[in-house]
Amino acid sequence: MSTPTLRDVAEAAGVHAATASRALNPATRGLVNADTAKRVIRVAESLGYRPNPIARSLKTAKSGTIGLVIPDLTNPLFPPIVRGIEDVLEPAGYSGLIVNTDNDPHRERAQIDLLRSRQVEGLIVATAMLDHPLLEQLHREGVPMVMVNRRPEGVDVPSITPDDATGVQLAVEHLASLGHERIAHLAGPVATSTGVARARAFRGTVRDLGLADDPSLAVPCDYWTEEAGAAALRSLLDAGESFTAVFAGNDLIALGCYDVLAERGISCPGELSIVGFNDMPFLDKLAPPLTTIAIPHQQIGAEAARLLLDAIADPDRAARSVLLPLSLVVRGSTAPPP
């Protein structure tokens, strides 16, 4: 039995092939009478017709695909962001192709080259470093892009980021309200805009509140990982620093703190309070549940997709940046100092 074609669907539905094509494409379905579109879809399903995206892209010069560039797929922060992206792309007739860079610049370049060879119409990038020559190059070449969660300096592209400064302020004010005066900060990597912004906001809030502004209590982590967080807390404890609370640059770094507390028999929050950042899934299942700053993950993804679709539709549109508000989620990992 031969594979049904678009012409077969059109003839069976009693419409022109162009009408059938528009009815079967979510992006153009609104141009077709609703009853006609339903009839075409029913006929296509009954015949077992499947659109050929390669043929469509050759005809329209549009692939209907977007590249999603993720630094670490094992980080629970990203799946809800991807879900938000897909919730917007799918009704618009687009699908996402996900690549993982492992925070490796060479792998990132190879993966983005692969996406471009697949004719993706734009990129949603969550890997931005403060100094990111590849993104500068892509911007010069006119590749539609949106930055998620981070943004490089000197690259004027749309971005969707959480309001890190306010989030940090909420975390430190919460600890101060409990009576903590010496708060350690296990910061994110200094090569990332997120790490730098949160560390800067931490120091500013500590000063504004009149807390101990001790540089020895701020330790940058090499990576946004549990292992890096554990290493940073061990270094503080081994150095004999005095502190009663830790503000971690993200939740994975905070999880590393939990590992060290278990190793050394330190009670949380009895002896040391911990606050994370991101509110990734399952934090309420920890012992104790982690106090953290909540980021609207799916909203970030959805807004990023909208910004990119706008940029594809109007390449000359001025770059727009969106800052999303955050909230404090108080759980069981914070208490007054001993």
C-alpha positions, 0 to 999 in steps of 0.5 A, spaced: 500 500 500 502 506 497 503 512 503 498 517 502 500 524 500 497 531 501 494 531 494 490 524 496 488 528 503 485 534 499 482 530 494 478 526 499 476 532 503 474 536 497 479 541 497 485 544 494 492 542 496 494 548 498 488 549 503 489 542 506 496 544 507 494 550 511 489 546 515 494 541 517 499 546 519 498 549 526 501 555 524 496 556 518 490 553 521 487 559 523 487 561 515 482 556 514 474 555 515 474 551 522 469 546 519 473 545 513 480 544 517 476 539 522 474 535 515 481 535 513 484 533 519 479 527 520 480 525 513 488 525 514 487 521 520 483 516 516 488 515 511 494 515 515 497 521 512 503 524 516 506 531 513 513 531 511 517 536 514 523 536 510 519 537 504 515 542 507 522 546 509 524 545 502 518 549 499 517 554 505 525 555 507 522 554 514 524 548 518 519 549 524 524 547 529 528 551 534 534 549 537 534 549 545 541 549 548 542 547 555 548 547 559 546 540 563 540 536 562 541 533 569 540 539 573 533 539 575 532 546 573 531 545 566 526 540 565 520 545 567 523 551 563 523 546 557 516 544 558 514 552 558 518 552 551 514 547 548 507 549 551 508 555 546 512 552 541 507 547 539 501 551 538 505 555 533 507 549 529 514 549 532 518 543 535 524 544 539 531 540 538 535 539 545 542 539 545 546 538 552 553 542 552 556 539 559 558 547 560 564 545 555 565 551 549 567 546 544 561 541 545 557 547 545 560 550 538 559 543 535 552 542 537 550 549 535 553 547 528 549 541 528 543 545 530 544 550 524 545 544 519 538 542 521 536 549 519 533 551 526 529 557 525 532 560 532 536 558 538 534 559 545 540 559 549 541 557 557 549 557 557 551 564 556 557 566 560 559 573 561 564 573 555 561 568 550 565 569 543 560 564 540 554 568 542 557 574 539 559 571 532 552 568 532 549 575 533 553 578 528 551 573 523 543 574 524 541 568 528 535 569 532 536 568 539 533 568 546 538 568 552 535 564 558 537 565 565 543 568 564 546 573 559 553 575 556 555 582 556 555 586 550 550 582 546 544 585 544 539 580 544 532 578 547 533 575 554 528 572 560 532 572 567 529 571 574 530 578 578 536 575 582 538 581 586 531 581 589 531 574 590 538 574 594 535 580 598 529 576 600 534 570 602 538 574 606 533 578 609 530 572 612 536 569 615 537 576 618 530 576 621 532 570 624 538 573 628 543 571 623 549 576 623 555 571 619 552 568 613 557 565 608 555 565 601 557 559 596 557 563 590 556 560 583 562 560 578 565 567 576 564 566 569 557 566 569 552 572 569 548 569 574 554 567 579 556 574 579 549 578 579 547 573 585 554 574 589 554 582 588 547 582 590 549 578 596 554 583 598 550 589 597 544 586 602 549 584 607 552 591 607 545 594 607 543 590 613 549 591 617 551 584 617 558 582 617 561 583 611 567 578 611 570 577 604 573 570 607 565 568 608 564 568 600 567 562 596 565 562 589 564 555 586 567 552 580 561 549 577 553 549 579 553 542 582 552 539 588 560 536 588 562 544 588 558 546 593 560 540 598 567 542 596 566 550 598 563 548 604 568 543 606 573 549 605 570 554 609 569 549 615 576 547 614 579 554 615 575 555 621 571 560 619 565 562 624 558 563 621 551 560 622 548 560 616 549 559 608 546 562 602 548 557 596 548 560 589 543 555 587 539 549 590 545 544 587 550 547 591 545 547 597 545 540 596 552 539 597 552 543 603 547 537 606 552 532 604 558 535 608 553 536 614 551 529 614 559 527 613 561 531 619 555 530 624 552 538 623 545 539 625 541 543 620 538 548 622 540 547 629 547 548 628 547 551 621 541 554 617 541 553 609 538 557 604 538 555 596 536 558 590 531 556 584 526 551 588 528 545 583 523 539 584 523 535 590 526 540 595 520 539 600 522 531 600 529 533 603 531 532 611 530 538 612 526 541 607 530 546 603 528 553 604 529 557 597 528 562 592 522 560 587 523 561 580 517 561 575 521 555 571 515 554 566 514 561 565 521 563 564 521 557 558 514 560 555 516 567 555 523 565 552 519 562 546 514 568 545 520 572 545 524 568 540 517 567 535 517 575 535 524 575 533 523 570 528 517 574 525 520 581 526 528 580 525 528 588 526 524 588 532 528 591 538 531 586 543 527 586 549 529 583 556 524 580 561 525 580 568 521 575 572 519 576 580 521 571 585 519 569 591 521 566 598 519 559 600 520 558 607 521 550 609 525 547 615 532 548 613 532 555 617 532 557 624 535 562 629 542 561 630 544 556 636 
